[in-house]
Amino acid sequence: MSVPDCRYCEAEFDDEDAYLDHLVADHADDLGTIDQRRVAGRTDDNSGLDVPTGPLVIGLVVLGGVAVIVAAWVTTTGGGGSTGSVDAAVQPTDLRTVHYHGTIEVVIAGDQVDFSRDRYQLQSEAFHFEGGGGTRWHVHARQVTLEYAMATLDIDVTTDTVTYDGTTYRDADSGTDVTVAVNGESVQPSEYVLQEGDRITVRIEQ
């Protein structure tokens, strides 16, 4: 049975589907309540407004892809709170793919820093102390440099300077001797990547 002329214009149609498609395409903003219900199944909501499904699906796919990328980044780096928050030139990678240990001794003007204190426990997923220990460190990522490791403890180190509790000690200063070493050898903290069994020594003598 032929559908009567469109109530909104002079168009004629041979079947109901063609007529409803016409209402959605040309009169979406003018539809009354009854016509909105009639075309509801041909739109992505029940308001009678035409929302193309193609762009919507593409948008959802793109958003899904972004979510996957973000999730992968968080898994790899541990997120900003775990590794990215530390100000170091080289950031760790491949979080939770390795697990090794070493020891550390930091002595500032005769006082040994106690890393068993709460303020030093589990400060980073990539490098940390845990279980109340203060001499045995844990590494759970690749590319953990000495600079990064010390920065997680709020200690900034270079080859000849150490900044601790707001004070910078320089080897060049008269009466100050600065040692930053791994396994007894002086290293470049921003480049040296910690390895299994490394012994870290940071010492300020005045």
VENGI-V22026 format. One line per field, one symbol per residue. ss: DSSP state (H for helix, E for strand, L for the rest). phi: phi as a letter, one per 20 degrees, with the letter a starting at -180 (. if undefined). psi: psi as a letter, one per 30 degrees, with the letter a starting at -180 (. if undefined). Layout:
ss->???
phi->???
psi->???
//
This chain:
ss->LLELLLLLLLLLELLHHHHHHHHHHHHLLLLLHHHHHHHHHHLLLLLLLLLLHHHHHHHHHHHHHHHHHHHHHHHHHLLHHHHHLLLLLLLLELLLLLLEEEEEEEEELLEELLLLLHHHELLLLLEEELLLLLLEEEELLELLEHHHHHHLLLEEELLLEEEELLEEEELLLLLLEEEEEELLEELLLLLLELLLLLEEEEEEEL
phi->.fffggfdbefcbebfgffffffffdcgedfegfffffegfdcebdeneedgfgffffffffffffffffffffffdnnffdcffeebfddfclgmecbbcacbcccdlndefefefgfdelebffbadbmnfcddecdcbemeefgfgfffdmceccfcccdclnddddffffndcdccbclndfcegfdfefcgnfdecccddc
psi->kkklkkffagkllfleeeeeeeeeefgeffkleeeeeegefglfagffkjjkfeeeeeeeeeeeeeeeeeeeeeeefglefeeffkjkekkllhkgfljllalkkjkjhfkkkjgfleffkhfkeeklllggkgfjlkkgllhjleeeeeefghjkkafglkkkhfkkkkffkkgkjkkjlkhfkkljeffkkklkgkjkkjkkk.
//
